[in-house]
Structure formats: C-alpha cells, structure tokens
Amino acid sequence: MGAYRADDDYDYLFKVVLIGDSGVGKSNLLSRFTKNEFSLESKSTIGVEFATRSIHVDDKIVKAQIWDTAGQESAYYRGAVGALLVYDVTRHVTFENVERWLKELRDHTDANIVIMLVGNKADLRHLRAVATDDAKAFAERENTFFMETSALESLNVDNAFTEVLTQIYRVVSRKTLEIGDDPAALPKGQTINVGSKDDVSAVKKAGCCSA
C-alpha cells in the first residue's frame, strides 16, 4: 500500500457534533482542525455546516465528519457518536449553560456517545472568568473528557478532536469485537452501525460487494 490513499479511503466514519452557546468559537475550532484556518471576523453560523478530516488511530484511518450549527434540532444529533461541548473561558454564562447543553445532548444521542468538555479561548488569560478546576470538577462529575483550547493559537485543538475520535474508536472496536464473537455475525461487506439505524457513523468492511 503506497503512502497515498484516496480521500474516500477510510476504515471508520464518525459523526461528531459541536455544541455550546453562540460565540464560543465552535466554527473556529472546526476550521482550525479541518483546514488549519482561523478567522477573526466572527460571524454567526447560519444553518448547519460540516467539514471532514481523517486521522490515523492505531493502524486504521478514522474519518471525522464534524457538524456545527447555530440552532440545534434533534436531526442534528442523529447518528452522532462524539460531541465537543464548548464554552468560552472568558464568559462565565457560557459555562453555566453547559449543563443544559449536556442534557439536550444526552436526550438525543446514544448512551455510548463520547463527550469532551472544551474551554475555548484559553489564550485570553487576562480575561479568564472560568477556573480550570471548576470545569475539571464538572467534567469528572458528568463523566466527560475535558480540555482547554485556543483556536486562535491552535492550542489543543488537534488534541481535543483526536482524543474524542480515539475514544470513539475504542468504544466501536470493542463493540465490533463483541459482534465478532456472535455466530450469526455479519457477513463481510456489510456495514455495522453504532447506535441508531440512520446512523452515518459506520465501519467499512473490506470484502464483497458494496451495494
């Protein structure tokens, strides 16, 4: 296998959603991770945008489809296996609202969803309004991952997404192994869905016919 693999050549496709209050930097986290771009012109996201990027986890290619939207509606969450719940470390109210976002997320997604609490804009040290320890304590209490990021300085952005994707991969590969032990296991060439039937996140199986 050469170093070059086609863009649509991946082993797993995972849908990850970005949620949190308006203006916390979700769109810049998305563009920093997928295009390594940052825009100082902050404009509200209208409708739904998504971008993709593939990373290596173990020896697999994991393709992330990352969704960003202004107004959440239940369809947005459909099939999501990971989420970055973002607040702005300089605006305490955005951290207070994290609890509400988390409830909405959990109401609309599979129990196995991997959640990362993200304190963005960590470069604005002199304006900090949310203590790292408070966020860490919240994340521990709610059993989520936690990281502080700066889309501006490119701090921890890759780490946050990569950690979420790696953890999803761990969950999914465990599930796949469980399926593998089942005598009525799926024939090669079929898609294994994680979660609901209309899940976009899937495991591509090598082998026979893709219908």
Secondary structure, DSSP 8 states (H G I E B T S, - for coil): --S---TT--SEEEEEEEEESTTSSHHHHHHHHHHS---SS-----SEEEEEEEEEETTEEEEEEEEEESS--HHHHTT--EEEEEEETT-HHHHHTHHHHHHHHHHHS-TT-EEEEEEE-TT-GGG--S-HHHHHHHHHHHT-EEEE-BTTTTBSHHHHHHHHHHHHHHHHHHHHHHHHTSTT---TT--EESSSTT-S-EE---SS---
